Amino acid sequence: MAGMARRNMGNVGVESDVYGNGGDGDPYGNGPYSNGPYGSAPSVQGHRHGGASRGRRTATATAAGVLAIAALAAGCGPQDPAADALKQPTAPAPATTATTAPAAPSPTEDGKADDTTPTPTPTPTPTPTEPPTAPPSASPTPAPRPSTASPQPEVLMRTGSEGPRVRELQARLRQIGHFGRNPTGYYGTVTAEAVRSFQVRRGTEGTGETDAATWQKLRAMTRTPTADELDPPTERPVAKPDERCLTGRVLCISKKSRTLAWMIDGRLVSAMDVRFGSEYTPTREGEFKVFWKSRDHVSTLYDTPMPYALFFSGGQAVHYSADFAANGYAGASHGCVNVRDRKKVAALFDQVKNGDKVVIYW
């Protein structure tokens, strides 16, 4: 039994001796005291199978000798904590009250530690953020590009204009052969075509509109129109009056010369160009009387304006026609006597009275 007990103690020495060649996790099994920097420890190796107490005493003595030899050989090298633990008994650690570690000194402005006056913890510098980005618009507007096109001249007169300056324009165009009729004061297709012809002939764009450049050029090439040029009696020579036109107040209208002469007791007061109805809606011929005057009349049958209307036979009347002023003799009326000079027919409307005679003849 004594021998068996001795063998068991030897096994305990093998399994628990921290200074022998212990298990895989033993830090001293293959550590500095077996084959480490201080050489081999034959006494430890030789007594690994001895008794527990005897092995500890032997190991302690052997380790002390090894440390003495190592100290003499190495001088004042770094101490090994494990060696100190072998030489002195481990004192129990004094009980300490858990305290909070003092905060590390804060750096001062120049980067050095201040050991005297505690410096408040600096406020963390906010991380720069990207500037807010405006939400993309649905359809971004491209930056405007400077225009390279030359500014367009101001337009002074165009189709639909009317008045004294249009009459002067027509008179000046007639002086140089671009307008083949008397001025009417209305800017229609005939006047636009005359302006276009003038522009193209002078090497400019033929717009048919009278801009400032065209007007200046035309004025430089022509003279100031006379009163007769601005307001001639008719485009065509006035026909010899019918005998019925020589007495009284008469609207004497010739289909042959296409003129209207306003006469009082055989004296010509004014004359103007006129046009008549087509062969399907002819203007009646004969002697009539004015029975109704309507300054701003509109045809209920054709829904057409008939300004300064002087009715003489049913629905037929002498009146101003914007179509006649614009298109000339290219068109026809529905039986009325059209006048293309608004100024003249307006004056006639004010002079004529109900009951005045109307004579239409060839």
C-alpha positions in Angstrom: 0.0 0.0 0.0 2.9 2.3 0.8 4.4 1.6 -2.5 1.1 2.2 -4.3 0.7 5.5 -2.5 4.2 6.6 -3.4 3.4 5.8 -7.1 0.2 7.8 -6.9 2.0 10.8 -5.5 4.4 10.6 -8.3 1.6 10.7 -10.8 0.2 13.8 -9.0 3.6 15.4 -9.5 3.4 14.7 -13.2 0.0 16.2 -13.6 0.2 19.2 -11.3 3.9 20.2 -11.0 4.0 23.7 -12.7 7.7 23.6 -12.9 7.9 20.3 -14.8 6.9 19.6 -18.4 3.2 20.1 -17.8 0.2 20.0 -20.2 -0.4 22.1 -23.4 -1.7 25.1 -21.5 1.0 25.3 -18.8 3.1 28.4 -19.2 6.0 26.8 -17.5 5.9 23.4 -19.1 8.2 24.5 -21.9 9.0 27.9 -20.5 12.2 29.7 -19.4 12.9 27.2 -16.6 13.1 24.1 -18.7 15.1 24.9 -21.8 14.9 28.7 -21.6 17.6 31.4 -21.8 19.1 30.3 -18.5 20.0 26.8 -19.7 18.5 23.5 -18.9 17.3 22.5 -15.3 18.4 19.0 -14.9 17.4 18.8 -11.3 13.8 19.7 -12.2 13.8 17.2 -15.0 15.3 14.5 -12.8 12.8 14.8 -10.0 9.6 15.1 -11.9 8.6 11.6 -10.7 9.6 12.2 -7.0 7.2 13.0 -4.1 5.3 16.2 -4.1 7.0 17.9 -1.1 10.5 16.6 -1.9 10.0 17.7 -5.5 9.0 21.2 -4.5 12.0 21.7 -2.2 14.4 20.4 -4.7 12.9 22.6 -7.4 13.1 25.6 -5.2 16.8 25.1 -4.3 17.7 24.3 -7.9 15.9 27.5 -9.2 17.7 29.6 -6.6 21.0 28.4 -7.7 20.2 28.9 -11.4 19.1 32.5 -10.6 22.3 33.3 -8.7 24.5 32.0 -11.6 22.3 33.9 -14.1 22.6 37.1 -12.1 26.4 36.9 -12.1 26.5 36.1 -15.8 24.0 38.7 -17.0 24.6 41.6 -14.6 21.7 44.1 -14.1 19.4 42.9 -16.8 15.6 43.2 -16.7 14.0 41.3 -13.9 11.8 38.4 -14.5 8.6 38.5 -12.5 8.5 34.7 -12.4 11.9 34.6 -10.8 11.0 37.1 -8.1 8.0 35.0 -7.3 10.3 32.0 -6.7 12.5 34.0 -4.3 9.9 35.7 -2.1 6.6 34.5 -0.8 3.6 36.1 -2.4 2.0 38.6 0.0 -1.8 38.9 -0.1 -2.9 42.0 -2.1 -4.2 44.7 0.2 -7.9 45.3 -0.2 -8.5 48.5 -2.1 -11.7 50.5 -2.6 -12.7 50.8 -6.2 -12.1 54.3 -7.3 -12.5 56.1 -10.6 -9.3 56.7 -12.4 -8.5 60.4 -12.6 -9.1 61.9 -16.0 -6.1 62.4 -18.2 -4.8 65.9 -18.3 -6.4 67.9 -21.1 -4.1 69.4 -23.7 -3.7 73.2 -23.6 -3.9 75.5 -26.6 -0.2 75.0 -27.4 -0.6 71.2 -27.2 1.2 70.7 -23.8 -0.3 69.1 -20.7 -1.4 71.4 -18.0 -0.7 69.7 -14.5 -1.9 72.5 -12.4 -5.2 73.8 -13.5 -7.7 71.4 -14.9 -8.7 72.4 -18.4 -12.3 71.8 -19.4 -12.7 69.2 -22.0 -12.8 71.0 -25.3 -16.0 70.8 -27.3 -15.5 68.4 -30.2 -15.1 70.2 -33.4 -18.2 69.5 -35.5 -17.4 67.5 -38.6 -17.9 69.8 -41.6 -20.9 68.7 -43.6 -21.6 69.3 -47.2 -23.6 72.5 -47.9 -27.3 71.8 -48.5 -28.0 71.0 -52.0 -31.1 72.5 -53.6 -33.4 69.8 -54.9 -33.0 69.4 -58.6 -35.7 71.2 -60.6 -37.9 69.1 -62.8 -36.8 70.9 -65.9 -33.6 72.9 -65.4 -33.6 76.2 -67.4 -30.4 76.5 -69.5 -28.4 79.7 -69.1 -29.5 82.2 -71.8 -27.0 82.6 -74.6 -26.3 86.0 -76.0 -28.1 86.5 -79.2 -26.0 87.0 -82.3 -28.9 88.1 -84.5 -29.1 91.8 -85.3 -32.1 93.6 -83.8 -35.1 93.8 -86.1 -36.1 97.3 -87.3 -39.3 98.8 -85.8 -42.3 98.1 -88.0 -44.2 101.4 -88.7 -46.9 100.2 -91.1 -48.2 96.8 -92.1 -51.4 95.2 -93.6 -54.4 96.6 -91.8 -52.8 100.0 -91.1 -54.6 103.1 -92.3 -54.3 106.9 -92.0 -52.4 109.9 -93.4 -49.0 108.2 -93.3 -50.2 105.2 -95.3 -51.5 107.7 -97.9 -48.1 109.4 -98.0 -46.4 106.0 -98.3 -48.6 105.2 -101.3 -48.0 108.6 -102.9 -44.2 108.2 -102.6 -44.3 104.6 -104.0 -46.3 105.9 -106.9 -43.7 108.6 -107.7 -41.1 105.9 -108.4 -43.4 103.4 -110.1 -44.2 100.9 -107.4 -47.8 101.8 -106.8 -50.1 102.0 -109.8 -53.1 103.8 -108.4 -54.2 106.8 -106.3 -53.5 106.7 -102.6 -56.4 105.4 -100.5 -54.9 105.6 -97.0 -55.4 101.9 -96.4 -52.5 99.4 -96.2 -53.9 96.3 -98.0 -52.4 93.5 -100.1 -51.8 95.9 -103.0 -49.8 98.3 -100.9 -47.9 95.3 -99.2 -46.9 94.0 -102.6 -45.7 97.5 -103.7 -43.6 97.7 -100.5 -42.2 94.2 -101.1 -41.3 95.2 -104.7 -39.5 98.3 -103.4 -37.5 96.3 -100.8 -36.4 93.5 -103.2 -35.4 96.1 -105.8 -33.1 97.7 -103.2 -31.5 94.5 -102.1 -33.3 94.1 -98.7 -35.6 91.4 -97.4 -39.0 91.6 -99.0 -41.3 91.5 -96.0 -44.0 93.7 -97.4 -44.0 95.6 -94.0 -42.8 99.1 -93.8 -40.1 99.2 -91.1 -38.0 102.2 -90.1 -35.2 101.4 -92.5 -37.6 101.0 -95.5 -39.4 104.2 -94.7 -36.2 106.1 -94.4 -34.8 104.8 -97.7 -38.1 105.6 -99.5 -38.2 109.2 -98.1 -34.6 109.7 -99.2 -35.5 108.7 -102.8 -38.7 110.7 -103.2 -40.1 114.2 -102.6 -42.9 115.4 -100.3 -46.2 114.6 -102.1 -48.4 117.5 -103.1 -52.0 117.8 -102.0 -53.2 116.5 -105.4 -50.9 113.5 -105.1 -52.1 112.7 -101.7 -55.8 113.2 -102.4 -56.4 112.9 -106.2 -60.1 112.9 -107.3 -59.9 109.4 -108.7 -57.4 106.9 -110.0 -59.1 107.1 -113.4 -60.3 110.2 -115.2 -63.8 111.2 -114.2 -66.3 110.4 -116.9 -68.4 113.0 -118.6 -71.5 113.3 -116.4 -74.8 112.1 -117.6 -77.4 114.7 -118.3 -79.4 113.7 -115.2 -76.4 114.7 -113.1 -76.4 118.3 -114.1 -79.2 119.5 -111.9 -79.7 119.2 -108.2 -77.7 117.1 -105.7 -76.6 114.0 -107.4 -74.4 111.0 -106.9 -73.3 110.5 -110.5 -71.9 107.0 -110.9 -70.3 105.8 -114.1 -69.7 102.0 -114.7 -67.5 102.7 -117.7 -65.0 104.9 -115.9 -65.6 103.2 -112.5 -65.9 106.6 -110.7 -68.4 108.4 -108.5 -68.8 112.1 -108.8 -70.6 114.1 -106.1 -72.2 117.0 -107.9 -74.3 119.9 -106.8 -76.1 121.8 -109.7 -73.5 120.6 -112.2 -70.5 121.4 -110.1 -68.1 118.7 -109.1 -67.6 118.6 -105.4 -65.6 115.4 -105.0 -64.8 112.2 -106.9 -63.7 108.7 -105.9 -63.0 105.2 -107.3 -65.8 102.7 -107.1 -66.4 99.1 -108.1 -69.6 97.2 -108.6 -71.3 93.8 -108.2 -70.3 90.7 -110.3 -72.4 89.4 -113.2 -74.2 87.1 -110.7 -75.0 90.0 -108.3 -75.0 93.0 -110.6 -75.4 96.6 -109.5 -78.7 98.0 -110.7 -78.6 100.9 -113.2 -81.0 103.8 -113.4 -82.1 106.8 -111.3 -82.7 106.3 -107.6 -82.9 108.3 -104.3 -81.1 107.9 -101.0 -83.7 106.6 -98.6 -81.5 105.5 -95.6 -78.2 106.4 -94.1 -76.3 103.9 -91.7 -72.9 105.0 -90.5 -71.8 101.7 -88.9 -73.9 99.3 -90.9 -73.2 95.5 -91.0 -74.9 93.3 -93.6 -77.3 90.8 -92.0 -77.3 88.7 -95.2 -73.5 88.4 -95.6 -72.3 89.4 -92.1 -70.0 92.0 -93.7 -69.3 95.5 -92.4 -70.7 98.3 -94.6 -69.5 101.6 -93.1 -71.0 104.9 -94.3 -73.8 103.1 -96.1 -76.1 105.2 -98.3 -79.0 102.9 -99.4 -80.6 103.7 -102.7 -82.3 100.5 -104.0 -83.4 97.7 -101.7 -80.2 96.3 -100.1 -77.9 98.0 -102.5 -76.0 101.0 -101.2 -72.9 103.2 -101.7 -70.4 102.3 -98.8 -66.8 101.9 -97.8 -65.2 98.5 -98.6 -62.0 97.4 -96.8 -61.7 94.5 -99.3 -61.8 97.0 -102.2 -59.1 99.1 -100.4 -56.9 96.0 -100.0 -57.4 94.1 -103.2 -58.5 96.7 -105.7 -60.5 95.5 -108.7 -59.6 91.9 -108.2 -62.9 91.4 -106.4 -66.5 92.5 -106.7 -69.4 93.4 -104.5 -72.8 91.7 -104.0 -74.5 94.6 -105.9 -73.4 97.6 -103.8 -71.2 100.4 -105.0 -68.0 100.0 -103.1 -65.7 102.9 -102.3 -62.0 102.2 -101.3 -61.1 105.7 -100.0 -62.5 105.8 -96.4 -61.7 109.4 -95.9 -63.6 110.5 -99.0 -66.7 108.3 -98.4 -66.9 109.5 -94.8 -67.0 113.1 -96.0 -69.6 112.2 -98.6 -71.7 110.4 -95.9 -71.8 113.7 -93.9 -72.9 115.8 -96.9 -75.5 113.6 -98.6 -79.1 113.8 -97.4 -82.0 111.4 -97.6 -83.8 112.2 -100.9 -80.6 113.1 -102.8 -80.6 111.6 -106.4 -78.5 108.6 -107.4 -77.8 108.1 -111.2 -76.0 104.9 -112.3 -75.1 104.6 -116.0 -72.6 103.4 -118.6 
